[in-house]
């Protein structure tokens, strides 16, 4: 199965309703471009309108803007660079196309190797460029932080990076500040002023508030954009009730948000409330996906209604096909859903997983399967898809499914950053579930092998063999027999790979010869991989003719099965 990359992550968000003109912030960011600042840091807690103001300002710029909306899955170096290139390609078509192709083919990996080439590609065009990374706080990978530091420091003149984040990133900010290459926009800058609050509530929402009411709301919200927006939706029409509402409007931001959420939902039709609660489990959604979760045949109309109500729905593309909820609003909806309808949450995640899988978004499918604790579905998705990512060269988009990808068995760490999350996800599956699905032992063994943790592989191979030996022969279907043969062949092939990776070439050759007769019923990938690693073992023992024969036989099987990485390994052995 191929991997679909979400193009909407690289779309500059467009406002669906008039916005408050925040000229003072626009001017500060524009001066940063004029002064050739290397980094603009927009940093404040949730709900202060970072993404909104940055997107609105970016839409006014003559400088080309490359926008990337980050999520937790982007904390993998190769994926991060892939999406960064895709974002820049929207304004510089063909940018770094060769580098992107080599990343996908597994020929380029690691930020220490990728970033210099990326920076050189940026230097091929003298035109200025603004690169915006939204929600940078989701990145928790030190290597990416170091890479961004390097990019900011070494990018050619005219390239400015803007980070919108909830937390201060671990970058060399003091050095940039000392060089006057950093422009800081913090919470105190993003707070709405009295005049901006008046424009928001009276001009845009036409609420007709008196000056003392504006002042009271400013004091209560401290200029917090999300609180003001929620208040605008919840304010009663009656003047007497409005005064009482503002008088009660106090406490911490978290309290205000929770209180206003209840007020907002009480003013929305029940059908829309149910719709919002169900789709809150989604990070991004379109009408067909919403229909899959809500059984609402006219989900497109429901989304249009939410847009018209200004209910924190943010379009992700110019065509308004994909959306997301304001993140704070989504968090509050999820908390409400978990509190009042906890039993519904696993079903919603399962429906989301099925829709994403059917449409090629395997990573999203796996994420929802795990979020809903549907471990059997998660196990199947991992088992069916992570090897196909490897075979087809879609390394960068597997997103933490692997931690280290070897050049077959002979050259470990060819394409770092592909098994980490397979191991992480496996570690999250309860032991009882793990034991109930023996195929997970094989998956775990391969993941450990590919991550270089060779000493831990054998234990999982033995557990997998034990489970297969206990498989009942009676009343077994023909397809079950085929699966059993393939599983045994997979174990035999991995054991040969393991011996070779340890440098035990004589043992690897002997086991490979024995294994060839045992795995005739296995799939072409296992058989082809066995021949290729046997070819490398022959090369190590200086038997080139036998090596060439093994490489040719393995290459034919791997090419037939679509395993481009294995095919290239066999070809490299032939010409080496």
C-alpha positions as CSV (number, residue, x, y, z in Angstrom):
1,X,0.0,0.0,0.0
2,X,1.4,3.4,-0.9
3,X,1.6,6.3,1.5
4,X,-0.4,9.5,1.0
5,X,1.3,12.7,2.1
6,X,-1.1,15.4,3.3
7,X,-0.6,18.4,1.0
8,X,-2.8,20.5,3.2
9,X,0.1,20.7,5.7
10,X,1.8,23.0,3.2
11,X,-1.2,25.3,2.5
12,X,-1.1,28.8,3.8
13,X,-4.4,29.0,5.9
14,X,-7.0,31.4,4.6
15,X,-9.3,33.3,7.0
16,X,-12.9,32.3,6.5
17,X,-14.2,35.5,8.2
18,X,-13.0,39.1,8.6
19,X,-10.2,39.4,11.1
20,X,-9.1,42.1,13.5
21,X,-6.5,44.3,11.8
22,X,-3.4,43.7,14.1
23,X,-1.2,46.3,12.4
24,X,1.3,46.6,15.2
25,X,2.1,42.9,14.9
26,X,2.2,43.0,11.1
27,X,4.6,46.0,11.3
28,X,6.9,44.2,13.7
29,X,7.1,41.1,11.5
30,X,7.5,43.2,8.3
31,X,10.4,45.1,9.8
32,X,12.0,41.8,10.6
33,X,11.9,40.9,6.8
34,X,13.2,44.4,5.9
35,X,16.1,44.1,8.4
36,X,17.0,40.6,7.1
37,X,16.4,38.9,10.4
38,X,17.2,35.2,10.3
39,X,14.5,34.1,12.7
40,X,11.1,35.4,13.8
41,X,9.9,33.6,17.0
42,X,6.2,33.9,17.7
43,X,5.8,32.2,21.1
44,X,2.8,32.2,23.4
45,X,0.4,29.6,25.1
46,X,-2.5,28.0,23.4
47,X,-5.3,30.3,22.3
48,X,-3.4,33.5,21.8
49,X,-3.9,33.6,18.0
50,X,-0.4,32.8,16.9
51,X,-1.3,30.8,13.8
52,X,-4.1,33.2,12.9
53,X,-2.0,36.4,13.0
54,X,1.0,34.8,11.3
55,X,-1.1,33.4,8.5
56,X,-3.0,36.7,8.0
57,X,0.3,38.7,7.9
58,X,1.9,36.1,5.6
59,X,-1.0,36.5,3.1
60,X,0.0,40.2,2.8
61,X,3.6,39.6,1.9
62,X,5.2,40.1,-1.5
63,X,8.0,37.7,-0.4
64,X,7.2,34.1,-1.3
65,X,5.9,32.2,1.7
66,X,6.5,28.5,2.3
67,X,4.1,27.3,5.1
68,X,4.3,24.0,7.0
69,X,1.8,22.9,9.7
70,X,3.7,20.5,11.9
71,X,2.3,17.7,14.0
72,X,3.8,15.1,16.3
73,X,4.5,12.7,13.5
74,X,7.0,15.2,12.0
75,X,9.5,14.6,14.8
76,X,11.5,12.3,12.4
77,X,14.4,14.0,10.6
78,X,13.8,12.6,7.1
79,X,10.1,13.3,7.3
80,X,10.7,16.8,8.6
81,X,13.0,17.6,5.7
82,X,10.7,15.9,3.2
83,X,7.8,18.1,4.3
84,X,10.0,21.2,4.4
85,X,11.0,20.6,0.8
86,X,7.4,20.0,-0.2
87,X,6.4,23.4,1.5
88,X,9.2,25.3,-0.4
89,X,8.2,23.6,-3.7
90,X,4.8,25.2,-3.5
91,X,6.5,28.6,-4.1
92,X,9.7,27.3,-5.8
93,X,8.5,24.5,-8.1
94,X,11.2,21.8,-8.5
95,X,13.1,22.9,-5.4
96,X,15.6,20.3,-4.2
97,X,13.8,17.7,-6.4
98,X,16.9,15.5,-6.7
99,X,17.4,15.5,-2.9
100,X,13.8,14.6,-2.3
101,X,14.0,11.7,-4.8
102,X,17.1,10.4,-3.0
103,X,15.5,10.6,0.4
104,X,12.5,8.6,-0.9
105,X,14.9,6.1,-2.5
106,X,16.8,5.7,0.8
107,X,20.0,7.2,-0.7
108,X,20.1,10.2,1.6
109,X,19.4,10.4,5.3
110,X,20.4,12.1,8.5
111,X,20.2,15.8,9.0
112,X,24.0,16.2,9.0
113,X,23.9,15.1,5.4
114,X,20.5,16.5,4.3
115,X,20.8,20.1,5.6
116,X,23.9,21.2,3.7
117,X,22.3,20.1,0.5
118,X,19.1,21.8,1.4
119,X,20.9,25.0,2.2
120,X,22.9,24.8,-1.1
121,X,19.5,24.4,-2.9
122,X,18.2,27.5,-1.2
123,X,21.3,29.4,-2.4
124,X,20.5,28.4,-6.1
125,X,17.9,31.2,-6.1
126,X,18.7,34.7,-5.0
127,X,15.1,35.6,-4.4
128,X,14.0,36.2,-0.8
129,X,12.0,33.5,0.9
130,X,10.0,33.3,4.2
131,X,9.7,29.8,5.7
132,X,7.0,29.4,8.4
133,X,6.9,26.4,10.7
134,X,3.6,26.4,12.6
135,X,3.1,24.5,15.9
136,X,6.9,23.9,16.2
137,X,6.3,23.0,19.9
138,X,5.3,19.4,18.7
139,X,8.9,18.7,17.7
140,X,10.7,16.9,20.5
141,X,13.6,15.4,18.5
142,X,17.0,17.0,19.6
143,X,18.5,16.3,16.1
144,X,15.8,18.4,14.5
145,X,16.3,21.3,16.9
146,X,20.1,21.1,16.1
147,X,19.2,21.0,12.4
148,X,17.0,24.1,12.6
149,X,19.7,25.9,14.5
150,X,22.1,25.0,11.7
151,X,19.6,26.1,9.0
152,X,19.0,29.5,10.7
153,X,22.7,30.1,11.1
154,X,23.8,29.0,7.6
155,X,20.8,29.9,5.3
156,X,21.7,32.2,2.5
157,X,20.8,35.9,2.7
158,X,17.2,36.7,2.1
159,X,15.9,33.5,3.7
160,X,13.9,34.1,7.0
161,X,12.5,31.4,9.2
162,X,9.5,32.0,11.4
163,X,8.5,29.6,14.2
164,X,5.1,29.7,15.8
165,X,5.2,27.7,19.0
166,X,3.7,27.4,22.5
167,X,7.1,26.9,24.1
168,X,10.5,28.4,23.7
169,X,12.5,26.1,21.4
170,X,16.0,24.9,22.4
171,X,17.8,27.0,19.8
172,X,20.7,29.4,20.0
173,X,18.4,32.4,20.7
174,X,20.9,34.4,22.8
175,X,23.5,34.3,20.0
176,X,20.9,35.4,17.4
177,X,19.6,38.1,19.7
178,X,23.1,39.5,20.2
179,X,23.6,39.6,16.5
180,X,20.2,41.4,16.0
181,X,19.1,38.5,13.8
182,X,16.1,37.5,16.0
183,X,12.7,39.2,16.3
184,X,10.7,38.0,19.4
185,X,6.9,38.2,19.5
186,X,5.7,36.9,22.9
187,X,2.5,36.7,24.9
188,X,2.5,40.4,25.8
189,X,2.6,41.3,22.1
190,X,-0.2,38.9,21.2
191,X,-2.6,40.0,23.9
192,X,-5.6,41.9,22.4
193,X,-5.6,45.6,23.3
194,X,-8.7,47.5,24.3
195,X,-9.2,48.9,20.7
196,X,-8.6,45.4,19.2
197,X,-11.2,43.9,21.6
198,X,-13.6,46.6,20.6
199,X,-13.1,45.9,16.9
200,X,-13.5,42.1,17.5
201,X,-16.6,42.2,19.6
202,X,-18.4,45.3,18.3
203,X,-17.3,45.7,14.6
204,X,-16.9,42.0,13.6
205,X,-19.4,40.4,15.9
206,X,-21.7,43.4,16.1
207,X,-22.4,42.8,19.8
208,X,-22.9,46.5,20.7
209,X,-20.9,46.3,24.0
210,X,-20.4,49.4,26.1
211,X,-16.9,50.7,26.9
212,X,-17.1,49.5,30.5
213,X,-18.1,46.0,29.3
214,X,-15.1,45.9,26.9
215,X,-12.8,47.0,29.7
216,X,-14.3,44.3,32.0
217,X,-13.7,41.5,29.4
218,X,-10.2,42.8,28.7
219,X,-9.5,42.5,32.5
220,X,-11.0,39.1,32.8
221,X,-9.4,37.5,29.7
222,X,-6.1,39.5,29.8
223,X,-6.4,39.8,26.0
224,X,-6.6,36.0,25.5
225,X,-7.9,35.6,22.0
226,X,-9.6,32.2,22.6
227,X,-11.4,33.5,25.6
228,X,-12.6,36.5,23.8
229,X,-13.8,34.5,20.8
230,X,-15.6,32.0,23.1
231,X,-17.2,35.0,25.0
232,X,-18.4,36.5,21.7
233,X,-20.2,33.2,20.9
234,X,-21.7,32.8,24.4
235,X,-22.8,36.3,25.3
236,X,-26.6,36.5,25.8
237,X,-28.6,39.0,23.7
238,X,-30.5,40.4,26.6
239,X,-28.6,43.4,28.2
240,X,-29.4,42.3,31.8
241,X,-28.3,38.8,31.2
242,X,-25.2,40.1,29.4
243,X,-24.1,42.1,32.4
244,X,-24.6,39.1,34.7
245,X,-22.6,36.9,32.3
246,X,-19.7,39.4,32.2
247,X,-19.8,39.7,36.0
248,X,-19.4,35.9,36.4
249,X,-16.7,35.7,33.8
250,X,-13.7,35.3,36.0
251,X,-11.1,32.8,37.1
252,X,-8.2,31.1,35.3
253,X,-8.1,30.7,31.6
254,X,-8.7,27.0,31.9
255,X,-11.8,27.6,34.0
256,X,-13.1,30.3,31.6
257,X,-12.6,28.0,28.6
258,X,-14.4,25.1,30.2
259,X,-17.3,27.3,31.3
260,X,-17.6,29.0,28.0
261,X,-17.5,25.7,26.1
262,X,-20.6,24.7,28.0
263,X,-22.2,28.1,27.2
264,X,-21.2,27.8,23.5
265,X,-22.5,24.3,23.0
266,X,-25.8,25.2,24.8
267,X,-26.4,27.8,22.1
268,X,-25.6,25.4,19.2
269,X,-28.3,23.0,17.8
270,X,-28.1,19.5,19.3
271,X,-27.3,18.0,16.0
272,X,-24.3,20.3,15.5
273,X,-23.1,19.7,19.0
274,X,-23.2,15.9,18.5
275,X,-21.4,16.4,15.2
276,X,-18.7,18.6,16.8
277,X,-18.1,16.1,19.7
278,X,-17.7,13.2,17.3
279,X,-15.3,14.9,14.9
280,X,-13.2,16.3,17.8
281,X,-11.1,13.1,17.8
282,X,-9.7,14.1,14.4
283,X,-6.8,16.4,13.8
284,X,-7.9,17.2,10.2
285,X,-11.1,16.3,8.5
286,X,-13.1,16.5,5.3
287,X,-16.8,15.9,4.7
288,X,-16.5,12.2,3.7
289,X,-14.4,11.5,6.8
290,X,-16.9,13.3,9.0
291,X,-19.7,11.3,7.5
292,X,-17.8,8.1,8.4
293,X,-17.7,9.1,12.0
294,X,-21.1,10.7,12.4
295,X,-23.3,8.9,9.9
296,X,-24.4,12.3,8.8
297,X,-25.0,12.1,5.0
298,X,-24.9,15.9,4.6
299,X,-21.6,16.5,6.5
300,X,-20.6,19.1,3.9
301,X,-23.6,21.2,4.9
302,X,-22.8,20.7,8.6
303,X,-19.3,22.0,8.0
304,X,-20.6,25.0,6.1
305,X,-23.0,25.8,9.0
306,X,-20.1,25.6,11.5
307,X,-18.1,28.0,9.3
308,X,-21.1,30.4,9.1
309,X,-21.4,30.3,12.9
310,X,-17.6,31.0,13.2
311,X,-17.4,27.9,15.4
312,X,-13.6,27.6,15.5
313,X,-13.5,25.8,12.2
314,X,-10.3,26.6,10.2
315,X,-10.0,25.8,6.5
316,X,-6.8,24.1,5.5
317,X,-7.0,24.7,1.7
318,X,-8.4,27.3,-0.6
319,X,-11.1,25.0,-1.9
320,X,-12.3,24.4,1.7
321,X,-12.3,20.7,1.5
322,X,-10.1,20.0,4.5
323,X,-10.5,21.6,7.9
324,X,-9.4,21.5,11.5
325,X,-10.9,22.8,14.7
326,X,-9.1,25.5,16.7
327,X,-6.8,23.3,18.8
328,X,-7.9,24.6,22.1
329,X,-11.6,24.2,21.2
330,X,-10.8,20.6,20.0
331,X,-9.1,19.8,23.3
332,X,-12.1,21.0,25.2
333,X,-14.5,19.1,23.1
334,X,-12.5,15.9,23.5
335,X,-12.5,16.4,27.3
336,X,-16.3,16.8,27.2
337,X,-16.6,13.7,25.0
338,X,-14.4,11.6,27.3
339,X,-16.3,12.8,30.3
340,X,-19.9,12.2,29.0
341,X,-19.5,9.5,26.3
342,X,-16.3,7.7,27.0
343,X,-17.6,4.4,25.6
344,X,-18.0,6.1,22.2
345,X,-14.4,7.2,21.8
346,X,-12.9,3.8,20.8
347,X,-15.6,3.3,18.1
348,X,-14.9,6.8,16.7
349,X,-11.1,6.0,16.5
350,X,-11.9,2.7,14.8
351,X,-14.1,4.4,12.2
352,X,-11.4,7.0,11.6
353,X,-8.7,4.3,11.3
354,X,-10.8,2.4,8.7
355,X,-11.4,5.6,6.6
356,X,-7.8,6.6,6.6
357,X,-6.6,3.1,5.7
358,X,-9.1,2.9,2.8
359,X,-7.8,6.2,1.5
360,X,-4.1,5.4,1.8
361,X,-3.3,7.4,5.0
362,X,-1.7,4.5,6.7
363,X,0.0,6.5,9.4
364,X,-3.2,8.2,10.4
365,X,-5.0,4.9,10.4
366,X,-2.4,3.4,12.8
367,X,-2.5,6.4,15.1
368,X,-6.3,6.2,15.5
369,X,-6.1,2.4,15.9
370,X,-3.7,2.9,18.8
371,X,-5.6,5.8,20.3
372,X,-8.7,3.7,20.4
373,X,-6.8,0.7,21.8
374,X,-7.7,-1.5,18.9
375,X,-4.5,-3.5,19.1
376,X,-5.5,-6.2,16.6
377,X,-6.1,-3.5,14.0
378,X,-2.8,-1.8,14.9
379,X,-0.9,-5.1,14.7
380,X,-2.3,-5.8,11.3
381,X,-1.5,-2.3,10.0
382,X,2.1,-2.5,11.2
383,X,2.6,-6.0,9.9
384,X,1.0,-5.2,6.5
385,X,2.6,-1.9,5.8
386,X,5.9,-1.2,7.4
387,X,7.8,-3.7,5.2
388,X,6.0,-2.3,2.1
389,X,7.4,1.2,3.1
390,X,10.8,-0.3,3.1
391,X,10.4,-2.1,-0.2
392,X,9.0,0.8,-2.1
393,X,11.6,3.3,-0.7
394,X,9.0,5.4,1.1
395,X,11.3,5.8,4.1
396,X,10.6,9.4,5.1
397,X,6.9,9.0,5.4
398,X,6.8,6.0,7.6
399,X,7.1,8.3,10.5
400,X,8.7,6.6,13.5
401,X,7.7,3.2,12.3
402,X,11.4,2.3,12.2
403,X,14.4,3.6,13.9
404,X,17.3,2.5,11.7
405,X,17.0,0.9,8.3
406,X,20.1,-1.2,7.2
407,X,21.4,-1.6,3.7
408,X,19.9,-5.1,3.8
409,X,22.1,-6.8,6.4
410,X,25.5,-5.7,5.3
411,X,25.6,-1.9,5.9
412,X,23.6,-0.9,9.0
413,X,22.2,2.6,9.3
414,X,21.7,3.3,5.5
415,X,18.5,5.2,6.2
416,X,18.2,6.2,9.8
417,X,14.9,7.0,11.3
418,X,12.3,4.5,10.2
419,X,11.8,1.7,13.2
420,X,11.6,4.0,16.3
421,X,7.9,4.2,16.5
422,X,7.4,0.5,15.6
423,X,9.3,-0.3,18.8
424,X,7.5,2.5,20.7
425,X,4.1,1.3,19.5
426,X,4.9,-2.3,20.3
427,X,6.0,-1.3,23.8
428,X,2.6,0.3,24.3
429,X,0.7,-2.9,23.5
430,X,-0.2,-4.8,26.7
431,X,1.6,-8.1,27.2
432,X,-1.6,-10.1,27.2
433,X,-2.5,-8.7,23.8
434,X,1.1,-9.3,22.6
435,X,1.0,-12.9,23.5
436,X,-2.4,-13.3,21.8
437,X,-1.0,-12.4,18.4
438,X,2.3,-14.2,17.8
439,X,2.9,-12.4,14.5
440,X,3.9,-9.4,16.7
441,X,6.9,-11.3,17.9
442,X,8.2,-11.5,14.3
443,X,7.5,-7.8,13.7
444,X,9.3,-7.0,17.0
445,X,12.3,-9.2,16.0
446,X,12.6,-7.4,12.6
447,X,12.3,-4.0,14.2
448,X,15.0,-4.8,16.7
449,X,17.2,-6.1,14.0
450,X,16.7,-3.1,11.8
451,X,17.4,-0.8,14.7
452,X,20.8,-2.5,15.4
453,X,19.7,-4.1,18.7
454,X,21.0,-7.5,17.5
455,X,21.4,-9.1,21.0
456,X,17.6,-8.8,21.6
457,X,16.5,-10.4,18.3
458,X,16.9,-14.1,19.1
459,X,14.6,-14.1,22.1
460,X,11.7,-12.8,19.9
461,X,12.6,-15.3,17.2
462,X,12.3,-18.1,19.7
463,X,9.0,-16.9,21.0
464,X,7.7,-16.6,17.4
465,X,8.9,-20.2,16.6
466,X,7.3,-21.5,19.8
467,X,4.0,-19.9,18.9
468,X,4.1,-21.3,15.4
469,X,4.8,-24.8,16.7
470,X,1.7,-24.6,18.8
471,X,-0.5,-23.7,15.8
472,X,-3.1,-26.5,15.5
473,X,-2.9,-28.4,12.2
474,X,-6.5,-29.8,12.3
475,X,-9.2,-27.9,10.4
476,X,-6.7,-25.3,9.2
477,X,-7.6,-23.6,6.0
478,X,-5.4,-23.5,2.9
479,X,-4.8,-19.8,3.4
480,X,-3.8,-20.4,7.0
481,X,-1.2,-23.0,5.8
482,X,0.2,-20.5,3.4
483,X,0.5,-17.9,6.1
484,X,2.2,-20.4,8.4
485,X,4.8,-21.3,5.7
486,X,5.5,-17.6,5.0
487,X,5.9,-17.0,8.7
488,X,8.4,-19.8,9.1
489,X,10.3,-18.6,6.0
490,X,10.4,-15.1,7.4
491,X,12.0,-16.4,10.7
492,X,14.5,-18.5,8.8
493,X,15.5,-15.5,6.6
494,X,15.9,-13.2,9.6
495,X,18.1,-15.7,11.4
496,X,20.5,-15.7,8.4
497,X,20.4,-11.9,8.3
498,X,21.3,-11.9,12.0
499,X,24.2,-14.3,11.7
500,X,25.6,-12.2,8.8
501,X,25.2,-8.9,10.6
502,X,27.2,-10.4,13.5
503,X,30.0,-11.2,11.1
504,X,29.4,-15.0,11.5
505,X,29.8,-15.6,7.8
506,X,30.4,-19.4,7.9
507,X,27.4,-19.9,10.1
508,X,25.3,-17.6,7.8
509,X,26.2,-19.6,4.7
510,X,25.5,-22.9,6.4
511,X,22.1,-21.7,7.8
512,X,21.2,-20.1,4.4
513,X,21.8,-23.4,2.6
514,X,19.6,-25.3,5.1
515,X,17.0,-22.5,5.1
516,X,16.6,-22.5,1.3
517,X,14.9,-25.9,1.3
518,X,12.8,-24.9,4.3
519,X,11.3,-21.7,2.9
520,X,10.2,-22.7,-0.6
521,X,6.7,-21.9,0.4
522,X,7.6,-18.4,1.8
523,X,6.9,-15.2,0.0
524,X,9.4,-13.8,-2.7
525,X,10.6,-11.1,-0.3
526,X,11.9,-13.7,2.3
527,X,13.3,-15.9,-0.4
528,X,14.9,-13.1,-2.3
529,X,16.4,-11.5,0.8
530,X,17.9,-14.9,1.8
531,X,19.6,-15.2,-1.6
532,X,21.0,-11.6,-1.4
533,X,22.4,-12.0,2.1
534,X,23.9,-15.3,1.0
535,X,25.5,-13.5,-1.9
536,X,27.1,-11.0,0.5
537,X,28.3,-14.0,2.7
538,X,29.9,-15.5,-0.4
539,X,31.6,-12.2,-1.2
540,X,33.0,-12.1,2.3
541,X,34.5,-15.5,1.8
542,X,35.9,-14.6,-1.6
543,X,33.6,-16.8,-3.7
544,X,32.5,-14.3,-6.4
545,X,30.9,-16.7,-8.8
546,X,28.7,-18.2,-6.2
547,X,27.9,-14.7,-4.9
548,X,26.9,-13.5,-8.4
549,X,24.5,-16.5,-8.8
550,X,22.9,-15.8,-5.5
551,X,22.6,-12.1,-6.2
552,X,20.9,-12.7,-9.6
553,X,18.4,-15.2,-8.1
554,X,17.6,-12.8,-5.2
555,X,17.3,-9.8,-7.5
556,X,14.8,-11.5,-9.7
557,X,12.6,-12.4,-6.7
558,X,12.9,-9.0,-5.1
559,X,12.2,-7.1,-8.3
560,X,9.1,-9.2,-8.8
561,X,7.8,-8.3,-5.3
562,X,8.5,-4.6,-5.7
563,X,11.3,-4.5,-3.2
564,X,13.4,-1.7,-4.7
565,X,15.8,-1.5,-1.7
566,X,16.6,-5.2,-1.8
567,X,17.0,-5.1,-5.6
568,X,19.5,-2.3,-5.4
569,X,21.4,-4.2,-2.7
570,X,21.7,-7.2,-5.0
571,X,22.7,-5.0,-7.9
572,X,25.3,-3.3,-5.8
573,X,26.7,-6.7,-4.9
574,X,26.9,-7.7,-8.5
575,X,28.8,-4.6,-9.7
576,X,30.9,-4.4,-6.5
